[in-house]
């Protein structure tokens, strides 16, 4: 079982009003448990008791996270038993679209998170049967996307505000990434 952390009781700042896709995404999936819940559901751990056992998460915390993921349309709750009422969880399209993001995070963790015994899981691309490490590529030229070869332009929804007071102005300057 996981040891409680002093961070467990801390309230986090809401990013819901920030004009930033990363901040808004973190508002929905940014707590510590959510990516692990999504990972488990993707890998077939779909029932409440199985999620509690696999993750070592408290029942109250899991209930709150599952309710939030259902409300955000990341997961769908499906009843599999009437008496007592029991549910399992399935990824919605929004949830399935998060899976490659988690795979990219997994690839980063495999390289940088100190996994000295090697990757805990390997990924196989079903259409070709090959093992792979996820990477982000440009849909136009197929080239790998890196921090060094991308230029960010201001978008139509960008504005100065919480979380982007300096950034919104900096994006309009010519000498930046």
N, C-alpha and C positions, 0 to 999 in steps of 0.2 A: 504494500500500500504506500502511496505517496505521502510524504511528510508535509503537513501544512506549512505554507510560507507566509511571511508577514505581508506579502503582496496580495494574498488571496482576499483580504478584506478592504483593499484600497479601491476607491472609486477612480475610474479613469475619465479623462476629458472626452467629451463628445466631439466627434469630427463631422457630425451630420450637416452642419451649415458651411463647411469649407468648400471652396470652389476648386477642388482637387480630386481627381478620380482615385488616386491612391488613398487619400484620407477618407473618402466616402466608402471605398472598398473595405478599409480597415474598420470603419464603423460597423460594418456588417459581419466581417469574418476575422477581425483582428485580435480577439482574445486568445489566450493560449490553447484553449480546448477545442475551439471550432475547427481548425485545420485537421486535428486528429480525429474528430468525430466524422468529418467529411471523408477522410482517408478510410476509416473503418467501414463506413457505409458503402463506399466505392468497392472495397475489398470483400463485401458480403457480410459484415457484422452489422446486422440491421435491427436486431431486437434490443429493447431497453436493457434487460438484465445482462445480455452479452456485452453491450457497450460498457456498462458499469464494471463488469469483470475485466474486460480487456484493457480499459483505460485506467482503472483504479480511481475513478471520479466519483464524488458523492452523488447520491441519487437526486438530491435537491438541485445541485449545480447542473447535472445532466438534464434534468427536466427543464430548467430555465434555458439552457443552451438549445435544446431541441425545439422548444416552443419558439424561440427567437428565429431559428433556422427555418421553421415552417412558416412563420409570419413573414419572413423575408423571401419566401419562395425558393429557398435553396434545397430544402427537403420537403417531401410529401409524406404525410402520416397515413398508413393503411392499416385498417383493422384486420387481424388474422384470427382473432378469437372473440366470441361474444361474451361468455361468462367464465371468468371475469373478463371485462373488455381489455384486450391487449393489442398493441400496435407494433408495426415495424416501420422502418423508414426507408424511403427510396430517394435517390437524387433526382431533382427536376432538371430541366435543361440548363438552368442557371448553375445548379450544382455540378452537372457534368462538365460545364465550361470551366469550372474551377479546377478540375482534376489536372489538366496540363500545367496550371500555375503551381499546384502542389508538387508535381513531378519536377518542375524547374527548381523549386525550393529544395527538394530531395537531392537533386544533382549538386546544388551548392553545398548542402550539408555533407554529402559524400566527400566532397573535395576539401571543405574548410572547417568542418565541425569536429575534427579530431576522432574520427571513427577508425581507430588503429587496426581493427580486425577486418576492415573492408566494408563495403556497402551491405546494409541489412537486407536489402531487396534489389533485384535486378529487373529491368524493364525489357519486354520483348515487343517489338512492333508486329502485331498479328499478320498484317498483309504480306510482309516479306520474311517473317520468322527470325529476324536478327535482333540481338540484344542491342540496346542503344542508351546513350546518355542524352537527355533532352537539351536542346539549345534553341534559342530564338533565331529565326531566320526571316529575311525580307521576303514578302510574298511576290515581289516583282522580279528580283534578280537571284533569289535563293541564297544570297550571301549571309553569313552569320552576323547577327546584330550584337554589338559590344558597346560598352560605355564610351569607347574612343571613336566609333564611326557613326554616331547618331547626332543629329542636330535637332533640337526641340524648338518648335515654333509656337507662338501663342495661338490658342484655339478660340472658337467663338464663345465658349462658356467660361473662359478665363477672366478673372477680375481680381482686384485687390480686395482682401478681406481676411478674416481669421485664417491663419495658416499659409497665407500667400501675400502678406503685406509687401514684402521685399521681392519675392519671386515673380509676381505678376509684372512688375516693372522691369526686372532683370531679363525676362524673356523677350522683351522688346529691344534689347540692346544687341548690337551686331557681334560683339566679342564675347561669346559664351558657348557652352557646349550645344 
